[in-house]
């Protein structure tokens, strides 16, 4: 499996607790933070739960 680079683009302020916890699970919790993660179905699912807070910057093989 490859990796994906994810960037946080939205603030967790005034968001439901589940969305905050999803951000923390992805290793993000501050604006504009970038993280390289394994491209697994569970990570993709977490990203799909909060598409308004994160963006996929790059997909690597």
C-alpha positions as CSV (number, residue, x, y, z in Angstrom):
1,X,0.0,0.0,0.0
2,X,1.0,3.6,-0.6
3,X,0.8,6.7,1.5
4,X,-1.3,9.8,1.4
5,X,-0.4,13.3,2.6
6,X,-3.3,14.9,4.5
7,X,-3.6,18.6,5.5
8,X,-6.0,20.1,8.0
9,X,-7.8,23.0,6.4
10,X,-10.6,23.5,8.9
11,X,-10.8,24.4,12.6
12,X,-12.2,21.9,15.2
13,X,-13.7,24.8,17.1
14,X,-17.6,24.5,17.4
15,X,-17.5,21.0,15.8
16,X,-19.0,17.9,17.3
17,X,-16.8,15.9,19.6
18,X,-16.7,12.9,17.1
19,X,-15.2,15.1,14.5
20,X,-12.5,16.4,16.9
21,X,-11.7,12.9,17.9
22,X,-11.4,11.9,14.2
23,X,-8.9,14.7,13.7
24,X,-6.8,13.6,16.6
25,X,-7.0,10.0,15.4
26,X,-5.5,11.2,12.1
27,X,-2.7,13.0,14.0
28,X,-4.1,16.4,13.2
29,X,-5.3,19.0,15.7
30,X,-4.0,22.4,14.6
31,X,-4.7,24.4,11.5
32,X,-2.5,23.7,8.4
33,X,-0.8,20.7,10.0
34,X,0.3,18.1,7.5
35,X,0.6,14.4,8.1
36,X,1.7,11.5,5.9
37,X,-0.4,8.4,6.6
38,X,-0.7,4.9,5.2
39,X,-3.4,4.6,2.6
40,X,-5.7,2.1,4.3
41,X,-9.5,1.8,4.2
42,X,-9.7,2.9,7.8
43,X,-7.8,6.1,7.1
44,X,-9.8,6.8,4.0
45,X,-13.0,6.3,6.0
46,X,-11.8,8.8,8.7
47,X,-11.0,11.3,5.9
48,X,-14.4,10.8,4.3
49,X,-16.1,11.5,7.7
50,X,-14.5,15.0,7.9
51,X,-14.0,16.2,4.3
52,X,-14.7,19.8,5.3
53,X,-11.8,19.8,7.7
54,X,-9.1,18.0,5.8
55,X,-7.8,17.8,2.2
56,X,-5.6,15.2,0.5
57,X,-2.5,17.0,-0.7
58,X,-0.8,14.1,-2.4
59,X,-1.1,10.3,-3.0
60,X,2.1,8.3,-3.1
61,X,2.6,4.7,-4.2
